């Protein structure tokens, strides 16, 4: 995955609190297999720690220091996104939001931007306190995506994904799929707390996978408003395979087999490896939001 070297990056869309000391208490997670599986269920592509029953401590909160200025200084151009991981996240956020802004406008509706917050170890959100163990997640309460960059190392070392820049882009694009669901009311309509292969929880996650694929379809042709040129160069087959590898590695069936030694579809919350790959591919091949109706 390559960015246009001369493209401008908008760092105002990414808040960086890495290295900051965050006030508040720690998380409490139930012990034993149940606690482990609850954590793993939300470990990838979650919708906020509160949704998992994992949050404790005070919501909100302000970091004691901020490194926003460092990101603003170091992540100026597409060439920076091609060489630095944090700048690459800025570029993907910019690209995803440019696409969704234009897609919403095409449908005569308004798109409200969502910041991504980079953190280390723990953070406070409108959905409650969270540690990096929860994995990347979107909080509907404050319209923010939360991401500890160390997760991408675990994606390969613990879950066996191939890794690569587009695997990271897929993670970010999936979270912005949740933001789209929040703006369109899908999250509000999907309050059934049951689990299982046919549950609302799984349908929400698979739709976010599909939305990530829709963005990927248009990423290299979506012009930035400031320059009229796309941020991203055309994706390669290797890029797509890296994304699909990430999706498969964290399918509910793969996670359950790895950590509990058996597959229990009645407790699924995110969908199987095959389903996650299928719905990303549907979005990527069609480029059509309407093709992402996982609820049908």
VENBEL-V770924 format. One record per residue. SS is DSSP state (H for helix, E for strand, - for the rest). PSI is psi in whole degrees, -180 to 180 (NA if undefined). Layout:
ss/psi
SS/PSI
SS/PSI
This chain:
ss/psi
-/125
-/140
E/155
-/121
-/-36
-/1
-/146
E/138
-/142
-/97
H/-8
H/-15
H/-3
E/124
E/132
E/109
-/22
-/136
-/-3
-/152
-/120
-/123
-/160
-/170
-/176
-/175
-/154
-/126
-/135
-/147
-/177
H/-168
H/-39
H/-45
H/-41
H/-46
H/-33
H/-41
H/-46
H/-31
H/-32
-/8
-/-23
-/128
-/49
E/174
-/52
-/139
H/-30
H/-35
H/-24
H/-6
-/26
-/-7
-/147
-/178
-/-178
-/136
-/165
-/-144
-/156
-/131
-/152
-/-19
-/163
-/142
-/22
H/-39
H/-33
H/-45
H/-43
H/-35
H/-40
H/-21
-/77
-/-38
E/166
H/-33
H/-30
H/-38
H/-24
-/-12
-/-18
-/136
H/-44
H/-37
H/-33
H/-40
H/-42
H/-46
H/-41
H/-43
H/-47
H/-46
H/-46
H/-43
H/-31
H/-44
H/-50
H/-33
H/-44
H/-33
H/-43
H/-43
H/-37
H/-28
-/12
-/37
-/164
-/136
-/129
-/124
-/152
-/129
E/151
E/132
E/120
E/132
-/168
-/121
-/-67
E/160
E/161
E/139
E/171
-/-14
-/2
E/179
E/150
E/151
E/170
H/-17
H/-24
H/-22
-/-179
-/140
E/161
E/134
E/113
-/-26
-/-33
-/7
-/47
E/148
E/135
E/135
E/124
-/119
-/-21
-/-19
H/-35
H/-27
H/-41
H/-30
H/-36
H/-43
H/-37
-/-33
-/-8
-/17
-/158
-/-26
-/-161
-/158
H/-38
H/-25
H/-39
H/-42
H/-38
H/-43
H/-50
H/-44
H/-36
H/-45
H/-36
H/-22
H/-39
H/-37
H/-42
H/-43
H/-36
H/-44
H/-33
H/-4
-/2
H/-42
H/-40
H/-31
H/-8
-/67
-/2
-/120
-/3
-/155
-/176
-/163
-/-30
-/15
-/161
H/-36
H/-46
H/-42
H/-38
H/-45
H/-41
H/-35
H/-39
H/-36
H/-44
H/-43
H/-37
H/-40
H/-38
H/-45
H/-45
H/-38
H/-38
H/-4
-/-40
-/-1
-/0
-/114
E/142
-/141
-/-32
-/-32
-/-20
-/7
-/148
E/147
-/-42
E/144
-/163
-/137
-/150
-/167
H/-34
H/-40
H/-49
H/-40
H/-36
H/-42
H/-43
H/-34
H/-41
H/-44
H/-44
H/-39
H/-27
-/21
-/149
H/-41
H/-40
H/-43
H/-45
H/-43
H/-40
H/-40
H/-18
H/-4
-/3
-/159
-/128
-/89
H/-25
H/-14
H/10
-/145
-/-14
-/-16
-/160
-/167
H/-45
H/-40
H/-42
H/-42
H/-43
H/-46
H/-32
H/-44
H/-39
H/-47
H/-42
H/-42
H/-38
H/-33
-/21
-/118
H/-36
H/-23
H/-6
H/26
-/80
-/-16
-/-14
-/NA
